[in-house]
Amino acid sequence: MLSELSIKNFAIIEQLEIAFDDGLTVLTGETGAGKSIIIDAVQLLAGGRGSQEFIRHGAKKAELQGLFTIDKNIENVTEKLTEFGIDTEEGIVILRRDISASGKSVCRVNGKLVTIAILREIGALLIDIHGQHENQELMNEKRHIHLLDFFIGAPIERSLSTYTELYEKYKKLQQLIAAKTQDEQQIAQKIDLYKFQLEEIDAANLLIGEEEALESELVKLQHFNRLFDRLNTSYEALSLESHGLDWVGNSMSDLEEAASIDEDLKTLSETVNSSFYALQDVSHDLKRMIDGMEFQPDRLEVVEDRLALFLTLKRKYGKSLEDILIYRDKIADALDQLVNRDERLHQNQELLAQYVKDLEIEAKELSIIRKKAALSLEKGIEEQLKQLYMEKATFKVQIHQKQPYQFDANGFDEVVFMISTNLGEPLKPLVRVASGGELSRMMLALKTIFSQHQGVTSIIFDEVDTGVSGRVAQSIAEKISMISSHSQVLCISHLPQVAAMADHHYLIKKEVHDGRTTTAIHDVMKTERTEELSRMLSGAEITTLTLQHAEELLVLADQRKKEFRK
């Protein structure tokens, strides 16, 4: 359950600290006091959409934090936290979200930075927020199948997981086939282009490393005369005519004799000795290189042409010869796919037909599960509606299959909630006959049933009692209180009947401090509840009659809670 909520610099709230308990907590207050802002804060903590507009004027960021305590038997929360590598200690989960002036959110769970997507996944397991707009979910027939599947829970989740995996393969292959059957003229143009490119690249007979070798050879060819002159001059300096080696040889002999007299000269003698033989080797190498050198004008032209070809190919197909060869393999595969497309298309169509058969089997299994569960949901909804003063209502879940092979992500079932609110009237789609008050009661009936097994720790109702009064209002109040017997419930309400059923009552009001408006929260004690309920009954003026009525509501509420919480 949500144990503590901290809100700072959020909308008109400067700073608010609220401690919650189990059971039913009701937030009341005049319109515009900031009740729904508190729910907005919780919604953002659960991963809702945020923006810089939520930041209080003049502040740099909005700060939200919620502390949740979870029972050990709520395995889905601990499993999800473990999945994301988040530590859980003593059954405590702390959600935190900061929203900066740029609109960027920083989210943490138990101190660990997480994405908004992860925050949303964890938040969905902790909080179920139901506001007035959610009644419109019932008015969207496409959502009915999801509501039914949610009611079914684990039994259909397993089958739906198998179906979904197969359906994704089916859709992917279907899209591939559609892409392969594109305009034949475009395919022919691609084939011609790929063939031309392959022929051009293959004709070049590219070799990895060839370009670097040719660039080195080109430099030598372009500077042949200069290279020949330098090598020849070096050789002549060492040759017999210049006596270079003779002089070094004489020095070597003299130092050898000197070293026999003075051992300190031995190192110098050895150095000159080594140099003599090294220079002798150099002289031989230079002679061999000079004898092998021959200027080839034709070779220079060949090298230049080859490098020019490389440059042309690189402009077309890649930055290097390696890139060109990679591109060559890529278009070769693409060409093979296009040339042999008819055979592959036939193979894919056969596989698609098999997927259709498999999908039909899995979709039928989903349909069987839904039809069986629909009977249970119908019975449960009708029982709940009777308690909400819709005694004559008949509720049915209509399930029929789409045309063969018209699969979607949920199978081939179309689910429509049907209702007759008056005795003798035929069943009609809920979206066509339900009034606002009836929609509120329908959604509350669903929430009552779902809350018994959905596993969230906190359920929040944001003015779900709008549009009702009298005994219907009392029945809604009792229904919300019943839900709070097995889940923590936070409820924003304008109905005194709902406030009377509260186990904990907070009054939200605006205050002005230093010329700035802010939202404050006041814990309504037992002695104050009569006065607050009287205000809700009469508006601005509190009378003896409204005070008496408020007392009666509180007495009735205590009696009703004792009855259904035995």
C-alpha positions as CSV (number, residue, x, y, z in Angstrom):
1,M,0.0,0.0,0.0
2,L,1.0,3.6,-0.4
3,S,2.2,4.6,3.1
4,E,3.8,8.0,2.5
5,L,3.5,10.6,-0.3
6,S,5.8,13.6,-0.6
7,I,5.1,16.4,-3.1
8,K,7.2,19.5,-3.7
9,N,6.9,22.3,-6.1
10,F,4.1,20.6,-8.1
11,A,1.4,22.7,-9.7
12,I,0.1,24.9,-6.8
13,I,1.5,22.6,-4.1
14,E,4.6,24.1,-2.5
15,Q,5.3,21.2,-0.2
16,L,3.0,18.4,1.1
17,E,3.7,15.3,3.2
18,I,0.9,12.8,3.5
19,A,0.9,9.6,5.5
20,F,-1.7,7.0,4.4
21,D,-3.0,3.9,6.1
22,D,-4.9,0.9,5.0
23,G,-8.6,0.8,4.5
24,L,-10.5,3.7,2.8
25,T,-9.0,7.2,2.7
26,V,-11.2,9.9,1.4
27,L,-10.0,13.3,0.2
28,T,-12.6,16.1,0.1
29,G,-12.5,19.8,-0.5
30,E,-13.9,22.5,-2.6
31,T,-13.5,22.4,-6.4
32,G,-10.1,23.7,-7.3
33,A,-8.5,23.1,-3.9
34,G,-6.0,20.7,-5.4
35,K,-7.5,17.3,-4.8
36,S,-6.9,16.0,-8.3
37,I,-3.4,17.5,-8.3
38,I,-2.5,15.0,-5.6
39,I,-3.8,12.2,-7.8
40,D,-1.9,13.6,-10.8
41,A,1.3,13.4,-8.6
42,V,0.6,9.7,-7.8
43,Q,-0.1,9.1,-11.5
44,L,3.3,10.6,-12.5
45,L,5.0,8.5,-9.8
46,A,3.5,5.5,-11.5
47,G,5.0,6.4,-14.8
48,G,2.4,8.8,-16.3
49,R,3.2,11.4,-18.9
50,G,4.9,14.5,-17.4
51,S,6.0,17.9,-18.5
52,Q,7.5,21.1,-17.2
53,E,4.0,22.6,-16.9
54,F,3.6,20.6,-13.7
55,I,6.4,22.6,-12.0
56,R,5.3,25.3,-9.6
57,H,5.9,28.8,-10.9
58,G,9.3,30.0,-9.8
59,A,10.7,26.6,-8.9
60,K,13.5,24.8,-10.8
61,K,12.0,21.3,-10.6
62,A,9.1,19.3,-9.2
63,E,9.9,16.5,-6.7
64,L,7.6,13.5,-6.1
65,Q,8.2,10.5,-3.9
66,G,6.0,7.7,-2.7
67,L,6.8,5.0,-0.2
68,F,5.0,1.7,-0.6
69,T,4.9,-1.2,1.8
70,I,4.2,-4.6,0.2
71,D,3.3,-8.0,1.6
72,K,5.7,-10.9,1.0
73,N,2.9,-12.8,-0.7
74,I,2.7,-10.1,-3.5
75,E,5.2,-12.0,-5.6
76,N,4.6,-10.1,-8.9
77,V,6.1,-6.9,-7.4
78,T,9.2,-8.6,-6.0
79,E,9.7,-10.6,-9.2
80,K,9.5,-7.5,-11.3
81,L,12.0,-5.6,-9.1
82,T,14.4,-8.6,-9.2
83,E,14.1,-8.6,-13.0
84,F,15.3,-5.1,-13.2
85,G,18.1,-5.6,-10.6
86,I,16.4,-3.5,-7.9
87,D,17.0,-4.4,-4.3
88,T,14.0,-4.8,-1.9
89,E,14.4,-4.5,1.8
90,E,11.8,-5.2,4.4
91,G,9.0,-5.0,1.9
92,I,9.5,-1.4,1.1
93,V,9.4,0.2,-2.4
94,I,10.2,3.8,-2.9
95,L,9.3,5.5,-6.2
96,R,10.8,8.9,-6.9
97,R,10.5,11.2,-9.9
98,D,12.0,14.7,-10.4
99,I,10.8,16.8,-13.3
100,S,13.2,19.6,-14.4
101,A,12.3,22.9,-16.1
102,S,13.3,21.3,-19.5
103,G,10.7,18.7,-19.0
104,K,13.2,15.9,-18.5
105,S,12.4,13.3,-15.8
106,V,14.8,11.6,-13.5
107,C,13.2,8.4,-12.1
108,R,14.4,6.2,-9.3
109,V,13.1,3.0,-7.7
110,N,14.7,2.2,-4.3
111,G,17.4,4.7,-5.2
112,K,18.3,3.1,-8.5
113,L,18.0,5.2,-11.7
114,V,15.4,3.7,-14.1
115,T,13.7,4.6,-17.3
116,I,10.1,5.9,-17.3
117,A,9.1,2.6,-19.0
118,I,10.4,0.6,-16.1
119,L,8.8,3.0,-13.6
120,R,5.5,2.5,-15.4
121,E,5.8,-1.3,-15.3
122,I,6.5,-1.3,-11.5
123,G,3.9,1.4,-10.9
124,A,1.2,-0.6,-12.6
125,L,1.8,-3.4,-10.1
126,L,1.5,-1.0,-7.1
127,I,-1.3,1.5,-8.1
128,D,-4.5,1.3,-10.0
129,I,-5.9,4.8,-10.8
130,H,-9.5,5.1,-11.9
131,G,-10.8,8.5,-12.9
132,Q,-13.8,9.8,-14.6
133,H,-12.2,9.5,-18.0
134,E,-11.7,5.7,-17.5
135,N,-15.5,5.3,-17.7
136,Q,-14.9,6.0,-21.4
137,E,-13.0,2.8,-21.6
138,L,-16.3,1.0,-21.4
139,M,-17.6,3.2,-24.3
140,N,-14.8,1.8,-26.5
141,E,-15.8,-1.6,-27.7
142,K,-12.3,-2.4,-28.8
143,R,-11.3,-2.3,-25.1
144,H,-14.0,-4.8,-24.0
145,I,-11.8,-7.8,-25.0
146,H,-9.0,-6.5,-22.9
147,L,-11.3,-6.0,-19.9
148,L,-12.5,-9.6,-20.3
149,D,-8.9,-10.9,-20.6
150,F,-7.9,-8.9,-17.5
151,F,-10.8,-10.6,-15.6
152,I,-9.6,-14.1,-16.7
153,G,-6.0,-13.4,-15.7
154,A,-3.4,-16.2,-15.7
155,P,-5.3,-18.9,-17.6
156,I,-5.6,-16.8,-20.7
157,E,-2.2,-15.1,-20.3
158,R,-0.4,-18.4,-20.9
159,S,-2.5,-19.2,-24.1
160,L,-2.3,-15.6,-25.3
161,S,1.5,-15.6,-24.9
162,T,1.7,-18.7,-27.2
163,Y,-0.7,-17.1,-29.7
164,T,1.2,-13.7,-29.6
165,E,4.5,-15.4,-30.4
166,L,3.0,-17.2,-33.4
167,Y,1.0,-14.1,-34.5
168,E,4.2,-11.9,-34.6
169,K,5.8,-14.5,-36.9
170,Y,2.7,-14.5,-39.1
171,K,2.6,-10.7,-39.4
172,K,6.4,-10.5,-40.1
173,L,6.1,-13.1,-42.9
174,Q,3.0,-11.5,-44.2
175,Q,4.8,-8.1,-44.5
176,L,7.8,-9.9,-46.2
177,I,5.5,-11.4,-48.8
178,A,3.8,-8.1,-49.5
179,A,7.2,-6.5,-49.9
180,K,8.3,-9.2,-52.3
181,T,5.3,-8.8,-54.6
182,Q,6.0,-5.1,-55.2
183,D,5.9,-3.6,-58.7
184,E,7.7,-5.9,-61.2
185,Q,9.1,-3.0,-63.1
186,Q,10.9,-1.8,-60.0
187,I,12.3,-5.3,-59.4
188,A,13.5,-5.6,-63.0
189,Q,15.3,-2.2,-62.7
190,K,16.9,-3.4,-59.4
191,I,18.1,-6.6,-61.1
192,D,19.7,-4.7,-64.0
193,L,21.4,-2.3,-61.6
194,Y,22.8,-5.0,-59.3
195,K,24.1,-7.0,-62.4
196,F,25.9,-3.9,-63.7
197,Q,27.4,-3.1,-60.4
198,L,28.6,-6.7,-59.8
199,E,30.1,-6.9,-63.3
200,E,31.9,-3.6,-62.8
201,I,33.3,-4.6,-59.4
202,D,34.2,-8.2,-60.4
203,A,36.0,-6.9,-63.6
204,A,38.4,-5.0,-61.4
205,N,39.7,-8.1,-59.6
206,L,40.2,-6.2,-56.4
207,L,42.7,-7.5,-53.9
208,I,43.0,-6.4,-50.3
209,G,46.3,-4.5,-49.8
210,E,46.8,-3.9,-53.6
211,E,46.1,-0.2,-53.4
212,E,48.7,0.4,-50.7
213,A,51.3,-1.5,-52.7
214,L,50.6,0.3,-55.9
215,E,50.7,3.7,-54.2
216,S,54.2,2.8,-52.9
217,E,55.3,1.7,-56.4
218,L,53.9,4.9,-58.0
219,V,56.2,7.0,-55.8
220,K,59.2,5.0,-56.9
221,L,58.3,5.2,-60.6
222,Q,57.6,9.0,-60.4
223,H,61.0,9.6,-58.8
224,F,63.1,7.0,-60.7
225,N,66.0,9.2,-61.8
226,R,66.4,10.8,-58.4
227,L,66.3,7.4,-56.7
228,F,68.9,5.9,-59.2
229,D,71.2,8.9,-58.7
230,R,71.2,8.7,-54.9
231,L,71.8,5.0,-54.8
232,N,74.6,5.2,-57.4
233,T,76.3,8.1,-55.5
234,S,76.1,6.1,-52.2
235,Y,77.6,3.0,-53.9
236,E,80.4,4.9,-55.5
237,A,81.3,6.4,-52.1
238,L,81.8,2.9,-50.8
239,S,83.4,1.4,-54.0
240,L,87.0,0.8,-54.7
241,E,87.4,4.0,-56.8
242,S,86.5,6.1,-53.8
243,H,88.4,3.9,-51.4
244,G,85.6,4.3,-48.8
245,L,85.7,0.7,-47.6
246,D,89.6,0.6,-47.9
247,W,89.9,3.4,-45.4
248,V,87.5,1.8,-43.0
249,G,89.4,-1.5,-43.4
250,N,92.7,0.3,-42.7
251,S,91.1,1.8,-39.6
252,M,89.9,-1.6,-38.5
253,S,93.4,-3.1,-38.8
254,D,95.0,-0.2,-36.9
255,L,92.5,-0.4,-34.1
256,E,92.9,-4.1,-33.8
257,E,96.7,-3.7,-33.3
258,A,96.1,-0.8,-30.8
259,A,93.6,-2.9,-28.8
260,S,96.2,-5.6,-28.4
261,I,98.3,-3.0,-26.6
262,D,95.5,-1.1,-24.7
263,E,92.4,-3.2,-23.8
264,D,90.4,-0.1,-23.3
265,L,90.3,0.3,-27.1
266,K,88.8,-3.1,-27.6
267,T,85.2,-1.8,-27.7
268,L,86.1,0.8,-30.3
269,S,87.9,-1.8,-32.4
270,E,84.9,-4.1,-32.3
271,T,82.6,-1.3,-33.3
272,V,84.7,-0.4,-36.4
273,N,85.0,-4.0,-37.2
274,S,81.2,-4.5,-37.2
275,S,80.8,-1.3,-39.2
276,F,83.2,-2.5,-41.9
277,Y,81.3,-5.7,-42.5
278,A,77.9,-3.9,-42.4
279,L,79.1,-1.3,-44.9
280,Q,80.5,-4.1,-47.1
281,D,77.0,-5.8,-47.0
282,V,75.4,-2.4,-47.9
283,S,77.7,-2.0,-50.8
284,H,76.8,-5.4,-52.2
285,D,73.1,-4.7,-51.8
286,L,73.4,-1.3,-53.5
287,K,75.2,-2.9,-56.4
288,R,72.5,-5.5,-56.8
289,M,69.7,-2.9,-56.6
290,I,71.4,-0.6,-59.1
291,D,72.0,-3.5,-61.6
292,G,68.3,-4.5,-61.3
293,M,66.9,-1.0,-61.8
294,E,65.3,-0.2,-65.2
295,F,62.9,2.6,-66.0
296,Q,59.6,1.3,-67.4
297,P,57.4,4.2,-68.8
298,D,54.6,1.7,-69.6
299,R,54.5,0.4,-66.0
300,L,54.0,4.0,-64.7
301,E,50.9,4.3,-66.9
302,V,49.6,0.9,-65.8
303,V,49.9,1.9,-62.1
304,E,48.3,5.3,-62.6
305,D,45.4,3.8,-64.5
306,R,44.8,1.1,-61.8
307,L,44.8,3.6,-59.0
308,A,42.4,5.8,-61.0
309,L,40.0,2.8,-61.3
310,F,40.2,2.3,-57.5
311,L,39.2,6.0,-57.0
312,T,36.2,5.6,-59.4
313,L,35.0,2.5,-57.6
314,K,35.4,4.1,-54.2
315,R,33.3,7.1,-55.2
316,K,30.5,4.7,-56.2
317,Y,30.7,1.8,-53.7
318,G,32.7,2.5,-50.6
319,K,35.5,4.4,-48.9
320,S,38.0,1.5,-49.3
321,L,38.6,-1.6,-51.3
322,E,37.3,-3.6,-48.2
323,D,34.1,-1.6,-48.2
324,I,33.6,-2.1,-52.0
325,L,34.0,-5.9,-51.6
326,I,31.5,-5.9,-48.6
327,Y,29.0,-4.0,-50.8
328,R,29.7,-6.4,-53.6
329,D,28.7,-9.4,-51.4
330,K,25.6,-7.5,-50.2
331,I,24.2,-6.8,-53.7
332,A,25.1,-10.4,-54.8
333,D,22.8,-11.7,-52.0
334,A,20.1,-9.1,-52.9
335,L,20.3,-10.1,-56.6
336,D,20.0,-13.8,-55.7
337,Q,16.9,-13.0,-53.6
338,L,15.4,-11.1,-56.5
339,V,16.3,-13.7,-59.2
340,N,14.9,-16.5,-57.1
341,R,12.0,-14.6,-55.7
342,D,9.3,-16.8,-57.2
343,E,10.7,-19.9,-55.5
344,R,11.1,-18.2,-52.2
345,L,7.7,-16.5,-52.5
346,H,6.1,-19.9,-53.0
347,Q,8.0,-21.3,-49.9
348,N,6.9,-18.3,-47.8
349,Q,3.3,-18.6,-48.9
350,E,3.3,-22.2,-47.9
351,L,4.8,-21.3,-44.5
352,L,2.2,-18.5,-44.1
353,A,-0.6,-21.0,-44.8
354,Q,0.8,-23.2,-42.0
355,Y,0.9,-20.2,-39.7
356,V,-2.8,-19.6,-40.5
357,K,-3.7,-23.1,-39.5
358,D,-1.7,-22.9,-36.3
359,L,-3.2,-19.5,-35.5
360,E,-6.7,-20.8,-36.0
361,I,-6.0,-23.6,-33.4
362,E,-4.6,-21.2,-30.9
363,A,-7.4,-18.6,-31.5
364,K,-10.1,-21.2,-31.0
365,E,-8.4,-22.1,-27.6
366,L,-8.5,-18.4,-26.6
367,S,-12.2,-18.2,-27.6
368,I,-13.1,-21.3,-25.5
369,I,-11.4,-19.7,-22.5
370,R,-13.2,-16.4,-23.0
371,K,-16.6,-17.9,-23.5
372,K,-16.3,-20.0,-20.3
373,A,-15.0,-17.0,-18.3
374,A,-17.7,-14.7,-19.8
375,L,-20.4,-16.6,-17.9
376,S,-18.7,-16.0,-14.6
377,L,-18.2,-12.3,-15.4
378,E,-21.8,-11.9,-16.4
379,K,-23.0,-13.4,-13.1
380,G,-20.5,-11.3,-11.1
381,I,-21.4,-8.1,-12.8
382,E,-25.2,-8.6,-12.4
383,E,-24.7,-9.3,-8.7
384,Q,-22.7,-6.1,-8.3
385,L,-25.2,-4.1,-10.3
386,K,-28.0,-5.3,-8.0
387,Q,-26.1,-3.9,-5.0
388,L,-25.8,-0.6,-6.9
389,Y,-29.5,-0.3,-7.5
390,M,-29.6,-1.7,-11.0
391,E,-31.7,-4.7,-10.0
392,K,-33.3,-5.2,-13.3
393,A,-30.1,-4.9,-15.3
394,T,-29.1,-7.9,-17.5
395,F,-25.4,-8.0,-18.6
396,K,-24.0,-10.3,-21.3
397,V,-20.6,-10.7,-22.9
398,Q,-21.2,-11.2,-26.6
399,I,-18.3,-13.1,-28.3
400,H,-18.3,-13.9,-31.9
401,Q,-15.6,-14.7,-34.4
402,K,-14.5,-12.5,-37.3
403,Q,-14.4,-13.8,-40.8
404,P,-12.0,-16.8,-41.2
405,Y,-8.3,-15.8,-40.9
406,Q,-9.0,-12.3,-39.9
407,F,-6.6,-12.5,-37.0
408,D,-5.4,-9.7,-34.8
409,A,-3.2,-9.5,-31.7
410,N,-6.0,-10.9,-29.6
411,G,-7.1,-13.8,-31.8
412,F,-10.2,-13.7,-33.9
413,D,-12.8,-12.9,-31.2
414,E,-14.8,-9.7,-31.1
415,V,-16.1,-9.0,-27.6
416,V,-18.9,-6.6,-27.0
417,F,-20.5,-5.9,-23.6
418,M,-24.3,-5.9,-23.9
419,I,-26.8,-4.6,-21.3
420,S,-30.4,-4.2,-20.7
421,T,-31.1,-1.7,-17.9
422,N,-34.8,-2.2,-17.7
423,L,-37.0,-5.3,-17.5
424,G,-38.4,-6.4,-20.8
425,E,-36.0,-4.3,-22.9
426,P,-33.7,-6.2,-25.3
427,L,-30.0,-6.4,-24.9
428,K,-28.1,-3.6,-26.6
429,P,-24.4,-2.7,-26.8
430,L,-23.4,-0.9,-23.7
431,V,-21.9,2.0,-25.6
432,R,-25.4,2.8,-27.0
433,V,-27.6,2.7,-23.9
434,A,-25.6,3.5,-20.8
435,S,-26.0,6.9,-19.1
436,G,-23.2,8.6,-17.2
437,G,-24.4,7.3,-13.8
438,E,-24.8,3.8,-15.2
439,L,-21.3,3.9,-16.7
440,S,-19.9,4.8,-13.3
441,R,-21.7,1.9,-11.7
442,M,-20.7,-0.5,-14.4
443,M,-17.0,0.4,-14.1
444,L,-17.3,0.2,-10.3
445,A,-18.8,-3.2,-10.6
446,L,-15.9,-4.3,-12.8
447,K,-13.4,-2.7,-10.4
448,T,-15.0,-4.6,-7.5
449,I,-14.6,-7.9,-9.2
450,F,-11.1,-7.2,-10.6
451,S,-9.8,-5.9,-7.2
452,Q,-10.4,-9.3,-5.6
453,H,-7.6,-10.9,-7.7
454,Q,-5.7,-8.2,-9.5
455,G,-3.0,-7.9,-6.8
456,V,-2.3,-4.1,-6.8
457,T,-1.5,-2.7,-3.4
458,S,-3.4,0.6,-3.9
459,I,-6.6,1.6,-5.8
460,I,-7.3,5.2,-6.4
461,F,-10.8,6.5,-7.4
462,D,-10.9,10.1,-8.7
463,E,-14.5,11.4,-8.5
464,V,-16.0,8.2,-9.9
465,D,-19.2,9.1,-8.1
466,T,-19.9,12.0,-10.4
467,G,-23.5,12.2,-11.7
468,V,-25.1,10.1,-8.9
469,S,-27.1,10.9,-5.8
470,G,-29.4,9.5,-3.2
471,R,-29.5,5.8,-2.6
472,V,-27.3,5.2,-5.6
473,A,-24.6,7.4,-4.0
474,Q,-25.0,5.4,-0.8
475,S,-24.6,2.1,-2.7
476,I,-21.4,3.4,-4.4
477,A,-20.0,4.5,-1.1
478,E,-20.6,1.1,0.4
479,K,-19.1,-0.6,-2.7
480,I,-15.9,1.5,-2.5
481,S,-15.7,0.7,1.2
482,M,-16.1,-3.0,0.5
483,I,-13.2,-2.9,-2.0
484,S,-11.1,-1.2,0.7
485,S,-11.5,-4.3,2.9
486,H,-8.9,-6.2,0.8
487,S,-7.0,-3.3,-0.9
488,Q,-6.0,0.1,0.2
489,V,-8.3,2.7,-1.4
490,L,-7.8,6.4,-1.9
491,C,-10.8,8.2,-3.1
492,I,-11.5,11.8,-4.1
493,S,-15.2,12.5,-3.7
494,H,-17.8,15.3,-3.5
495,L,-20.3,12.9,-2.0
496,P,-21.0,13.0,1.8
497,Q,-22.0,9.4,1.6
498,V,-18.6,8.3,0.4
499,A,-16.8,10.6,3.0
500,A,-18.9,9.1,5.8
501,M,-17.6,5.6,4.9
502,A,-14.0,6.7,5.2
503,D,-11.6,5.1,7.6
504,H,-9.4,8.1,7.2
505,H,-10.6,11.6,6.0
506,Y,-8.4,14.4,4.7
507,L,-9.6,17.9,3.8
508,I,-7.8,19.6,0.9
509,K,-7.9,23.3,0.8
510,K,-6.2,26.4,-0.6
511,E,-4.2,28.7,1.5
512,V,-2.4,32.0,0.8
513,H,1.1,32.6,2.3
514,D,3.2,35.6,1.4
515,G,1.0,36.4,-1.6
516,R,1.3,32.9,-3.1
517,T,-1.5,30.3,-3.2
518,T,-0.7,26.8,-2.1
519,T,-2.5,23.6,-1.4
520,A,-2.7,22.3,2.2
521,I,-4.0,19.1,3.7
522,H,-5.8,18.7,7.0
523,D,-6.5,15.4,8.8
524,V,-10.2,15.5,9.7
525,M,-10.5,14.2,13.2
526,K,-13.6,12.4,14.4
527,T,-14.9,15.5,16.1
528,E,-14.6,17.5,12.9
529,R,-16.1,15.0,10.5
530,T,-19.7,16.0,11.3
531,E,-19.0,19.6,10.3
532,E,-17.2,18.6,7.1
533,L,-20.0,16.3,6.0
534,S,-22.5,19.0,6.8
535,R,-20.6,21.4,4.6
536,M,-20.6,18.8,1.8
537,L,-24.4,18.4,2.2
538,S,-25.4,22.0,2.3
539,G,-22.6,23.9,0.5
540,A,-21.5,27.1,2.3
541,E,-24.1,27.3,5.1
542,I,-24.1,24.7,7.9
543,T,-27.4,24.3,9.6
544,T,-28.8,22.2,12.5
545,L,-30.5,20.0,10.0
546,T,-27.4,19.3,7.9
547,L,-25.4,18.6,11.1
548,Q,-28.1,16.1,12.1
549,H,-28.0,14.5,8.7
550,A,-24.3,14.3,8.8
551,E,-24.4,12.5,12.2
552,E,-26.9,10.0,10.7
553,L,-24.7,9.3,7.7
554,L,-21.8,8.6,10.1
555,V,-23.9,6.2,12.2
556,L,-25.2,4.5,9.1
557,A,-21.7,4.2,7.7
558,D,-20.4,2.6,10.9
559,Q,-23.2,0.1,10.8
560,R,-22.7,-0.9,7.2
561,K,-18.9,-1.3,7.6
562,K,-19.5,-3.6,10.6
563,E,-21.9,-5.7,8.5
564,F,-19.7,-6.4,5.4
565,R,-16.4,-6.4,7.3
566,K,-17.3,-9.2,9.7
